[in-house]
Amino acid sequence: MTEHLLHTDEREDIIASLMLVKSQLDHVDTDLAAWKWILVGTHSCLQSAMAFHLGFGNDLLVATQECAEKWLDAHAKGTPYPDLMMDGFLDLYDKIKKHEILGYKFSPQGSQGGSVKLVNRLRNQFVHFMPKGWTIELSGLPTACRDCLSIVSHLDGGSMSRRWESEAQQQRARTLLVDCMSKLDAMAAEYGA
């Protein structure tokens, strides 16, 4: 029997998430339910990019405060290290604004902060929703998703640009990112603010 193994990391998840967003943007005109996966993919892409940015040689910045404290305590005592858990999405967003990594600290522009909160809220409702009927206003979603992907682009222009596995991997991510952002720009006019 052939083994089937998937290897992934934050770099590959950025690419996989962008591929999901691009594929759903390609047919959202005929299936509005694709917005669920555009939001899920956008959220995943940004979360992986924030972890990639913050995790340069210090996974404690990516971890929850509680986990980081337990890890530091174990280090000081020489006891086994606990498993680390990634901090929440909005906490990671706060950290990229607070911590300078390789000379780069993210500074939000325009509507990016509100867009991050909107994409996070809608993604969480899609992933964790209770059974219910639900109508979502779609105007503004292309701009919100584009804002989130523009943060990924900013991070790639900062610390991430030096840390891709290969030039080919970086180029693949950048090409997908540009494609997705261009499609979202075109949709923004159609959907409105």
C-alpha positions as CSV (number, residue, x, y, z in Angstrom):
1,M,0.0,0.0,0.0
2,T,1.3,3.5,-0.9
3,E,1.6,6.0,1.9
4,H,-0.3,9.2,1.5
5,L,1.3,12.0,3.5
6,L,0.6,15.7,3.6
7,H,3.4,18.0,4.7
8,T,2.4,21.5,5.4
9,D,3.6,24.5,7.4
10,E,2.7,28.2,7.6
11,R,4.3,29.0,4.2
12,E,2.4,26.2,2.4
13,D,-0.8,27.1,4.2
14,I,-0.6,30.6,2.9
15,I,-0.4,29.1,-0.6
16,A,-3.1,26.6,-0.1
17,S,-5.4,29.2,1.4
18,L,-4.8,31.6,-1.5
19,M,-5.6,28.7,-3.9
20,L,-8.9,28.2,-2.1
21,V,-9.7,31.9,-2.3
22,K,-8.8,32.1,-6.0
23,S,-10.9,29.0,-6.9
24,Q,-13.9,30.3,-5.0
25,L,-13.5,33.8,-6.5
26,D,-13.5,32.2,-10.0
27,H,-17.1,31.0,-9.5
28,V,-18.7,33.2,-6.9
29,D,-20.7,34.9,-9.7
30,T,-22.7,31.7,-10.2
31,D,-22.7,30.5,-6.6
32,L,-22.9,33.0,-3.8
33,A,-22.3,30.3,-1.2
34,A,-18.6,30.5,-2.3
35,W,-18.4,33.5,0.0
36,K,-18.1,31.1,2.9
37,W,-14.9,29.6,1.5
38,I,-13.5,33.0,0.4
39,L,-13.9,34.2,4.0
40,V,-12.5,30.9,5.5
41,G,-9.5,31.0,3.0
42,T,-8.8,34.7,3.6
43,H,-8.8,34.2,7.4
44,S,-6.6,31.1,7.1
45,C,-4.1,32.9,4.8
46,L,-3.8,35.9,7.1
47,Q,-3.5,33.8,10.2
48,S,-0.7,31.8,8.6
49,A,1.0,34.9,7.5
50,M,0.8,36.5,10.9
51,A,2.3,33.3,12.5
52,F,5.0,33.2,9.8
53,H,5.9,36.8,10.5
54,L,5.8,36.5,14.3
55,G,7.4,33.1,14.5
56,F,10.8,34.0,13.2
57,G,13.0,32.3,15.8
58,N,10.5,32.9,18.6
59,D,7.4,30.7,18.6
60,L,6.6,32.2,22.0
61,L,5.3,35.3,20.1
62,V,2.8,33.0,18.3
63,A,1.7,31.2,21.4
64,T,-0.9,32.2,23.9
65,Q,0.4,34.1,26.9
66,E,-0.4,31.2,29.2
67,C,1.5,28.7,27.0
68,A,4.5,31.1,26.7
69,E,4.6,31.5,30.5
70,K,4.5,27.8,31.1
71,W,7.2,27.2,28.5
72,L,9.4,29.9,30.1
73,D,8.8,28.3,33.5
74,A,9.7,24.9,32.2
75,H,12.9,26.3,30.7
76,A,13.9,28.0,33.9
77,K,13.3,24.8,35.9
78,G,14.8,22.4,33.4
79,T,11.5,20.4,33.2
80,P,9.9,19.1,30.0
81,Y,8.5,21.8,27.7
82,P,4.7,21.9,27.4
83,D,3.0,21.9,24.0
84,L,2.4,25.4,22.6
85,M,-1.0,26.5,21.4
86,M,-1.3,29.3,18.8
87,D,-2.9,32.5,20.1
88,G,-6.2,33.7,18.8
89,F,-6.6,35.4,15.4
90,L,-7.3,38.9,16.8
91,D,-4.5,38.5,19.4
92,L,-2.0,37.7,16.6
93,Y,-3.3,40.8,14.7
94,D,-2.5,42.9,17.8
95,K,1.0,41.3,18.1
96,I,1.9,42.1,14.5
97,K,1.2,45.8,15.3
98,K,3.1,45.6,18.6
99,H,6.3,43.6,17.8
100,E,9.0,44.6,15.4
101,I,10.4,41.5,13.5
102,L,13.5,41.9,11.4
103,G,13.0,45.7,11.4
104,Y,9.3,45.5,10.4
105,K,6.2,46.2,12.5
106,F,2.8,46.3,10.8
107,S,0.9,49.6,10.9
108,P,-2.7,49.3,9.7
109,Q,-4.0,51.7,7.0
110,G,-7.5,52.8,6.3
111,S,-10.2,50.2,6.9
112,Q,-7.8,47.2,7.6
113,G,-8.5,47.0,11.3
114,G,-12.3,46.8,10.8
115,S,-11.9,44.4,7.9
116,V,-9.8,42.0,10.1
117,K,-12.6,42.0,12.7
118,L,-15.3,41.5,10.1
119,V,-13.6,38.6,8.4
120,N,-12.9,37.0,11.7
121,R,-16.5,37.4,12.9
122,L,-18.0,36.0,9.7
123,R,-15.5,33.2,9.5
124,N,-16.2,32.2,13.1
125,Q,-19.9,32.3,12.5
126,F,-19.6,30.1,9.4
127,V,-17.3,27.6,11.1
128,H,-19.1,27.5,14.5
129,F,-22.7,28.5,13.7
130,M,-25.7,27.1,15.5
131,P,-28.5,25.8,13.2
132,K,-30.3,28.8,12.0
133,G,-31.4,30.7,8.9
134,W,-28.9,33.4,8.1
135,T,-28.8,36.2,5.6
136,I,-25.5,38.0,5.0
137,E,-25.1,41.4,3.4
138,L,-22.4,40.9,0.8
139,S,-21.6,44.5,0.1
140,G,-18.2,45.4,1.5
141,L,-16.9,41.8,1.6
142,P,-14.6,42.1,-1.4
143,T,-13.0,45.2,0.2
144,A,-12.8,43.4,3.6
145,C,-11.1,40.4,2.1
146,R,-8.8,42.5,0.0
147,D,-7.8,44.5,3.1
148,C,-6.9,41.3,4.9
149,L,-4.9,40.0,1.9
150,S,-3.1,43.4,1.6
151,I,-1.8,42.8,5.2
152,V,-0.4,39.5,3.9
153,S,1.3,41.5,1.1
154,H,2.7,44.0,3.6
155,L,4.1,41.2,5.8
156,D,5.6,39.6,2.7
157,G,7.3,42.9,2.0
158,G,8.7,42.9,5.5
159,S,10.0,40.0,7.5
160,M,8.4,37.2,5.4
161,S,10.3,38.1,2.2
162,R,13.5,36.7,3.6
163,R,12.1,33.4,4.9
164,W,10.4,31.5,2.1
165,E,11.7,28.0,1.5
166,S,12.6,28.9,-2.1
167,E,12.2,31.7,-4.6
168,A,9.7,29.5,-6.5
169,Q,7.5,29.1,-3.4
170,Q,7.6,32.9,-2.7
171,Q,6.7,33.7,-6.4
172,R,3.8,31.2,-6.3
173,A,2.4,32.9,-3.2
174,R,2.9,36.3,-4.6
175,T,1.3,35.5,-7.9
176,L,-1.8,34.0,-6.2
177,L,-2.0,37.0,-3.8
178,V,-1.9,39.5,-6.7
179,D,-4.6,37.4,-8.6
180,C,-6.9,37.3,-5.6
181,M,-6.5,41.0,-4.8
182,S,-7.1,42.0,-8.4
183,K,-10.3,39.9,-8.5
184,L,-11.5,41.4,-5.2
185,D,-10.7,44.9,-6.5
186,A,-12.9,44.3,-9.5
187,M,-15.7,42.9,-7.4
188,A,-15.5,45.8,-4.9
189,A,-17.0,48.2,-7.5
190,E,-19.8,45.7,-8.3
191,Y,-20.7,45.0,-4.7
192,G,-20.2,48.5,-3.3
193,A,-18.7,49.6,0.0
